[in-house]
Amino acid sequence: MTSQVDSKVATEVNGSIGHVVLGTPGSMHVIDEPFAIALLDAVKQLSHDERVRAVIVSSRARVFCAGVRFELVPQLSKPEVARPFIEALHRAIAALAELPKPTVAAVGGAAFGGGHNLALACDVLIASESAVFCQSFGNIGLATDGGSLYLLPRRVGFHRAKELALTARRLDAPEAYELGAVDEVVADTDLAPRAETVATSLAKRSPLSIAAMKRGFVEAQGMTFKESLDLELRLQMPQFASEDLQRAAAAFLEKRPITFIGR
């Protein structure tokens, strides 16, 4: 089933897998405020859809996402234009990063600037062999936005992230994999089916466990070891009281598949 959120963003639900689909076939997909608003709407829509257990972010365009729309540049000198644009983009990327459901980015072609950070906001990042990544902000006179300062260092480390941002150099898929910037590289023709396989596997996990772990990994950043243990205790206690845990234990003892229900 497909529903058009915006001409630039569509959502699809196939079984337990939700899709956020960027762009239209053959287009050069870029970022503007309407896109950011539509992306936020799409993420919210799939977040509230009880059928959806995992989400894939992909593109129908010639690129995954090429960054800011250059036609906007003359208007961005006006704070009343620039601030709402960046705030809308940040709300959308934050919603994706904080989605309690597991997310998979399927990146083919260019993921530049904010498009790169959109991919980094997902839990699992799969790239096709033709994918190219770039923190391209410095090439056009911009500082980083869209989550670069948080997301990129957690992928590749502080100094490597700074180098990639300052030089704005392009990473092909093999180097991105070597640096830990992506989790897997596949043939172009295998990108969609591989993303579907990974998302399907994630969708079979306990939704309560997934949400708790995603929250925990974010909140534990900057904590001491003891503080992280206290956080784990707070997150684990509701799991012990869940029906999913009882169902999993019974299924294990009876040697049958586990089906989680999310409560």
Buried (B, 14 or more C-beta within 10 A) or exposed (E): EEEEBEEBBBBBBBEBBBBBBBBBEEBEBBBBBBBBBBBBBBBBBBBEBEEBBBBBBBBEBBBBBBBBBEEBEEEBEEEEBBEEBBEBBBBBBBBBBEBEBBBBBBBBBBBBBBBBBBBBBBBBBBBBBBBBBBBBBBBEEBEBBBBBBBBBBBBBEEEBBBEBBEEBBBBBBEBBBEBEBBBBBBEBEBBBEBBBEBBBEBBEBBBBBBBBBBBBEEBBEEEEEEEBEEBBEEBEEEBEEBEBBEBBEEBEEEEEEBEBEBE
